[in-house]
Structures are given as structure tokens and as C-alpha cells.
């Protein structure tokens, strides 16, 4: 048996079928560990010929995930969550990649939600009892993969398979309430894990507890300052900058943003936030410099950088912001072109269409009153 698909579920009937449909023709078996579903998740899993293991939930994601690994029979493990879908390959291509491979693991592309760019994630590895998850929440398998790679002298490679995560759609309160005690328990065990700080703050904000979230982020920034080499530090900096700006604490937000830009100069989200600050200060020419830089980003190179970005800052959001800057500068024809580009990215956006209409009208009026009024502005398609 070449490849086992492994996952844990609990009340995932709304998403599970699409997940299993995406892998059933690629893997040799599907192992589903059910941790107490009361919906029809088990029936759905069996419909897709999955082997279902009933295992009580003990408040520990790593423990449940390792049950699935222990039950798998394949030479390789594909780890997937119920709210993810696999694409980017077929059985033949996966077989060709894995058969005779020297790697201990492959990193897949993962898009964390429907509007983000992908990043690389460890989801495909050799079925080896030394490779197991650790951690009550935000459980990690990468340390054991790295240890086996070093011990056995095997490489880790990247592949073109893509996982798309859909689990952040809709109301997240139930997940926030489930995750809050786990995150609070895990943080003292991993006080330097900036992603746990980041997730805890997001959960608190999702539950309307902004004051607590602000304190968590402030503490996390202190940790990040001691770990400038950790790319996850940008997450806590950007979240705290945004929170302080929302609360009108512009001076504090500005100082934090300047510090973050100095520490993480290549982070594109910081470019976007600073462009927004420049626009709010009516520094439209300065904002255009950063907005043009965002539009010039090579999206294919982003996964190697690590973080996921909202893909719209490389498309409609930035075209719209350019339109605003150009309109305020009186460059109406260029503004109309920018809004037209935003509309190409999001054709149904009525705000973009309204802005384009106004900018077009201003451009025509300016052209008619100029000495060169016989020259017509290029029209957006």
C-alpha cells in the first residue's frame, strides 16, 4: 500500500464529503478518527470507504492525530483536515513522485482560506513511527520530520499538490470557544511560539474581548523583539498595529509599524498597511510607490517566503487604492484606468463601478476643457 490519507473529525458533515471526494482516487486507503461526532460524519466517511476509528476526545489534537497515524498502513501519509480539499495532481503523478523517492517528506501548497495566497506546509511524509505530532493545539510534526531527515540523511522536497482550506468561512464562535482553553493551556508550555500568541489574540477578538487581545499581542511583540529571526513575529506586529489603528491610537500604531517595517522589510502586508497610512495622511504620491510595488510582486515566488497574504492586496484592493490616490491627485484618466483594473478583478463590485463612472466623467470633462481635448483617454475594457 503506497499512500494513506489520514484525518480526525468531529461533526464535520458539512465539509467532509468534499474532502474525501478530493482524495479517494489518489490514496490507497482513508483512515478517519472520529472523536465523538453526533452528526452523520461517520456515515459519510463510510460512504467513501474510509476505515473509521472511534476515539474519545481528550482535549489534545496531537494525541488524536497520532491515533490516525498508528492505524495507517501505507508507506506514505497524506495528512488532511476535513475542511480541506486536495488538488494539483492525480494518482499517476503522485505514484510517480513517491515510488522510489529518497525524500522523508514533501511540502504541499496550502491556501488557508478562499482569498489568500498559498504557503508551503508539511503534509506528506514517510510512514515512520518516529514521525509523530506533538502539542495540545497547533500540534507540530515538523520537528520529528527534521530529526528523521537528519538521522537518515534524507532530503525534504516541495511538490505541486495544493490543499485549499475552507474552514474559516461562516460563524467561528464555536471554534473560538473550543480553542480558547487549549490555547491558554498551551501558551505556558510554548511561550516563544508566536503563532499561539497570534491565534489566541484572534480568538479573543472573535469573541469581542479586544482588551485581552491587545494585551496578548503586546506581550507577543515583546517576545518577537527578542526573536527577530522568527518570521512569525510579523503576525503579532501587524495585528497589534491594526488593533491600535482601529482604536484611534495612531501614534502608537505608527511607531509599531515603523519598527515592524525595519524588522521585516520584505513583508507585503506591511507595505499595504503603510500605503493605507500614507493615504490617510494625504501622502498620495508616497502611497503610490508602495501600491505599485505590490502590483509588481511575483505571486509564484510567494510560497517560498512563508506567510500567506490576502491575495486581494495584489489585485483589486490595490487597484482601488491606486484609483483613490490618482483621483485625489487630479489624475482622473489614470484613476479611471485603476478602477477599471479593480473591476476586472471583481466584476460584481458596485463600489468599484461607481468610482470608475465618476472618474471617467471627470476625465472626460478635464479632456474637453483642455487645449488637447481632441486626444481621447484610453477606455477601460
C-alpha positions in Angstrom: 0.0 0.0 0.0 1.6 3.2 -1.2 -0.3 6.1 0.4 -2.8 6.5 3.3 -5.0 9.5 3.8 -5.4 10.3 7.5 -7.6 12.7 9.3 -9.5 13.4 12.5 -13.1 14.6 12.5 -15.9 15.6 14.8 -19.2 16.9 13.5 -17.8 17.7 10.1 -20.7 16.6 7.9 -21.0 19.9 6.1 -17.5 19.7 4.7 -16.3 16.0 5.0 -17.7 14.7 1.7 -15.9 17.2 -0.4 -12.7 16.4 1.4 -12.9 12.7 1.0 -14.0 13.0 -2.7 -10.8 15.0 -3.3 -8.5 12.3 -2.1 -10.3 9.0 -2.7 -8.8 8.4 -6.2 -5.3 9.4 -5.1 -4.8 7.4 -1.8 -5.0 3.7 -1.3 -6.9 4.0 2.0 -8.6 6.6 4.1 -8.3 6.5 7.9 -10.8 8.6 9.8 -10.5 9.0 13.5 -13.9 10.2 14.8 -13.6 11.9 18.2 -17.3 12.0 19.1 -19.5 13.1 16.2 -23.2 13.4 16.8 -24.0 14.3 13.2 -23.6 11.9 10.2 -19.8 12.3 9.7 -19.3 8.6 10.4 -21.8 7.6 7.7 -20.2 10.0 5.2 -16.8 8.6 5.9 -18.0 5.0 5.4 -19.7 6.0 2.2 -16.3 6.9 0.9 -14.9 3.5 2.1 -12.9 5.1 4.9 -11.9 3.0 7.8 -13.4 4.7 10.9 -11.8 4.5 14.3 -13.8 5.8 17.2 -11.6 7.6 19.7 -12.7 9.8 22.6 -11.7 13.4 22.5 -9.2 14.2 25.3 -8.6 17.8 24.5 -5.3 17.1 22.7 -5.0 17.4 18.9 -1.7 15.7 18.7 -2.9 12.6 20.6 -5.9 12.2 18.3 -3.8 12.8 15.1 -1.3 10.2 16.2 -4.1 7.6 16.6 -4.7 8.1 12.8 -1.0 7.7 12.0 -0.8 4.5 14.1 -3.8 3.0 12.3 -2.5 3.7 8.7 -1.0 1.0 6.5 0.5 3.0 3.7 4.2 3.6 3.1 3.4 7.3 3.0 1.0 9.5 4.9 -1.1 12.3 3.4 -2.4 14.3 6.3 -5.5 16.4 5.6 -8.3 18.1 7.6 -12.0 17.6 6.9 -12.3 21.3 5.8 -9.6 21.0 3.2 -9.6 19.8 -0.4 -6.7 18.3 -2.4 -6.0 19.4 -6.0 -3.0 19.8 -8.2 -2.3 16.2 -9.1 -3.7 12.8 -9.8 -2.9 9.2 -8.8 -0.4 8.7 -11.6 1.6 11.8 -10.8 1.6 11.1 -7.0 2.6 7.5 -7.7 5.5 8.7 -9.9 6.6 11.1 -7.2 6.5 8.7 -4.3 7.7 5.5 -5.9 11.4 5.2 -5.2 11.6 8.6 -3.7 14.6 9.4 -1.5 12.7 12.1 0.5 11.5 11.8 4.0 8.7 14.3 3.3 7.2 16.7 0.8 5.8 20.1 1.4 2.5 20.9 -0.2 1.0 24.2 -1.1 -1.8 25.2 1.4 -4.2 28.1 0.9 -5.5 28.9 4.5 -8.8 30.4 3.2 -10.5 31.3 0.0 -8.9 34.7 -0.5 -5.3 34.0 0.5 -2.1 33.1 -1.3 -0.7 29.6 -0.6 2.3 28.8 1.6 4.3 25.5 2.0 3.2 23.1 4.6 4.4 19.6 5.7 1.5 17.3 4.9 3.1 14.3 3.0 5.7 12.1 4.7 7.0 8.6 5.1 5.0 6.4 7.4 7.6 6.1 10.1 6.9 5.6 13.8 9.4 8.2 14.6 7.3 10.9 12.9 4.5 11.9 15.2 2.7 15.0 16.3 3.4 16.9 19.5 1.4 19.7 21.1 -2.1 20.0 22.5 -3.1 22.6 19.9 -1.1 23.9 16.9 0.4 20.5 17.1 3.6 20.1 15.1 5.1 17.2 13.1 7.9 19.2 11.6 10.5 18.6 14.4 10.2 14.9 14.1 10.4 15.0 10.3 13.5 17.1 10.6 15.0 14.7 13.1 14.4 11.7 10.9 15.7 13.6 7.8 18.9 14.3 9.7 19.2 10.8 11.2 18.6 9.0 7.9 20.3 11.6 5.6 17.1 12.0 3.6 16.0 15.3 1.9 12.8 17.2 2.1 11.3 18.5 -1.1 8.4 20.6 -2.4 5.6 19.4 -4.7 2.8 20.9 -6.7 -0.1 19.4 -4.7 -2.5 22.0 -3.3 -4.7 21.9 -0.2 -7.5 24.5 0.0 -8.8 25.2 3.4 -12.5 26.3 3.7 -12.9 26.1 7.4 -12.7 29.8 8.1 -16.0 30.6 6.3 -19.1 31.3 8.3 -19.5 31.7 12.1 -16.4 30.8 14.0 -17.7 31.3 17.6 -17.9 27.5 18.3 -14.3 27.0 17.2 -13.2 30.0 19.2 -14.8 28.6 22.3 -13.3 25.2 21.7 -9.8 26.6 21.1 -9.6 29.2 23.8 -8.9 26.9 26.8 -6.5 24.8 24.6 -4.5 27.9 23.6 -4.4 29.2 27.2 -3.1 25.9 28.4 -0.5 25.5 25.6 0.9 29.0 25.8 2.8 28.5 29.1 4.3 25.3 27.6 5.5 27.2 24.4 5.9 30.8 25.5 8.1 31.6 22.5 5.6 30.2 20.0 4.4 33.4 18.3 1.7 31.6 16.3 0.0 30.6 19.5 0.1 34.2 20.8 -1.3 35.3 17.4 -4.1 32.7 17.4 -5.1 33.4 21.0 -5.4 37.1 20.2 -7.5 36.3 17.1 -9.8 34.1 19.2 -10.2 36.8 21.8 -11.1 39.4 19.2 -13.5 37.0 17.6 -15.2 36.7 21.0 -15.3 40.5 21.4 -12.6 40.6 24.1 -10.4 43.3 22.5 -8.8 44.5 25.7 -7.5 41.0 26.4 -6.4 40.5 22.8 -4.5 43.8 22.9 -2.6 42.6 26.0 -1.8 39.2 24.4 -0.5 41.0 21.3 1.6 43.5 23.4 3.2 40.6 25.2 3.8 38.8 21.9 5.5 41.8 20.4 7.9 41.7 23.4 8.7 38.1 22.5 9.1 38.9 18.8 11.6 41.7 19.7 13.8 39.0 21.2 13.4 36.8 18.2 13.9 39.0 15.1 14.8 35.9 13.1 11.3 34.4 13.6 9.2 35.3 10.6 6.0 34.7 12.6 6.7 37.9 14.5 5.2 39.9 11.7 1.8 38.3 12.5 1.7 39.8 16.0 3.1 43.2 14.9 0.6 43.6 12.1 -2.4 42.5 14.3 -1.4 45.0 17.0 -0.9 47.8 14.5 -4.3 47.2 13.1 -5.9 47.0 16.5 -4.4 50.2 17.7 -5.3 52.0 14.5 -8.9 50.8 14.9 -8.9 52.2 18.4 -7.6 55.6 17.2 -4.1 55.1 18.8 -2.4 56.4 15.7 0.9 57.4 17.3 1.4 54.1 18.9 0.4 52.3 15.7 2.8 54.4 13.7 5.7 53.7 15.9 4.9 50.0 15.8 4.6 50.0 12.1 7.9 51.7 11.6 9.6 49.2 13.9 7.9 46.3 12.0 8.9 47.7 8.6 12.5 47.8 9.9 12.5 44.3 11.1 10.5 42.7 8.3 11.2 45.0 5.3 10.0 42.5 2.6 6.7 41.7 4.2 4.0 42.7 1.7 1.2 43.1 4.3 3.3 45.8 6.0 3.7 47.5 2.6 -0.1 47.5 2.3 -0.7 48.8 5.8 1.9 51.6 5.3 0.3 52.5 2.0 -3.0 52.9 3.8 -1.4 55.1 6.4 0.2 57.3 3.8 -3.2 57.6 2.1 -4.9 58.7 5.4 -2.2 61.3 5.7 -2.9 62.5 2.1 0.6 61.5 1.0 -0.8 60.0 -2.2 2.4 60.0 -4.2 4.2 58.2 -1.4 1.4 55.7 -1.2 1.5 55.1 -4.9 5.2 53.9 -4.6 4.1 51.1 -2.3 1.0 50.3 -4.2 2.9 49.9 -7.5 5.4 47.7 -5.7 2.6 45.4 -4.6 1.3 45.1 -8.1 4.8 44.1 -9.3 5.1 41.2 -6.9 5.8 37.8 -8.4 3.0 35.7 -6.9 4.6 32.5 -7.9 7.5 33.2 -5.6 5.4 34.0 -2.5 5.1 30.4 -1.1 8.8 30.2 -0.5 8.7 33.4 1.7 6.5 31.6 4.2 3.4 33.8 5.2 0.1 33.7 3.4 -1.3 37.0 2.2 -4.7 38.2 1.3 -4.4 37.8 -2.4 -6.6 40.9 -3.0 -3.7 43.2 -1.9 -2.0 42.1 -5.2 -5.2 42.8 -7.1 -8.5 44.6 -6.6 -7.7 46.2 -3.2 -4.5 47.8 -4.6 -6.0 48.8 -7.9 -8.8 50.5 -6.0 -6.4 52.2 -3.6 -4.4 53.5 -6.6 -7.6 54.8 -8.1 -8.2 56.8 -4.9 -4.7 58.2 -4.9 -4.8 59.2 -8.5 -8.3 60.7 -8.2 -7.2 62.9 -5.3 -4.2 64.0 -7.3 -6.5 65.1 -10.1 -5.2 62.4 -12.5 -8.7 61.3 -13.4 -8.0 59.3 -16.5 -5.4 57.3 -14.7 -7.8 56.8 -11.8 -10.4 55.5 -14.2 -8.0 53.0 -15.5 -7.1 51.9 -12.0 -10.8 51.4 -11.1 -11.3 49.5 -14.4 -8.5 47.1 -13.3 -10.2 46.7 -9.9 -13.4 45.9 -11.8 -11.6 43.3 -13.9 -10.6 41.5 -10.7 -14.0 41.8 -9.1 -16.6 42.5 -11.8 -19.6 42.5 -9.5 -18.2 45.2 -7.1 -20.7 48.1 -7.3 -18.4 50.4 -5.4 -15.6 49.9 -8.0 -18.1 50.5 -10.8 -19.4 53.7 -9.2 -15.9 55.1 -8.7 -14.9 54.2 -12.3 -18.0 56.0 -13.5 -17.2 59.2 -11.6 -13.5 59.1 -12.6 -14.5 58.6 -16.2 -16.8 61.6 -16.1 -14.1 63.8 -14.5 -11.6 62.6 -17.1 -13.9 63.5 -20.0 -14.7 66.9 -18.5 -11.0 67.6 -18.0 -10.2 66.5 -21.5 -12.9 68.6 -23.0 -11.7 71.7 -21.2 -8.0 71.2 -22.1 -6.2 72.6 -25.2 -5.5 69.0 -26.3 -9.2 67.9 -25.9 -9.0 66.1 -29.3 -6.9 63.5 -27.6 -9.1 60.9 -26.0 -8.2 59.0 -22.9 -7.9 55.2 -23.3 -11.1 53.5 -22.4 -11.2 50.6 -19.9 -12.4 47.3 -21.5 
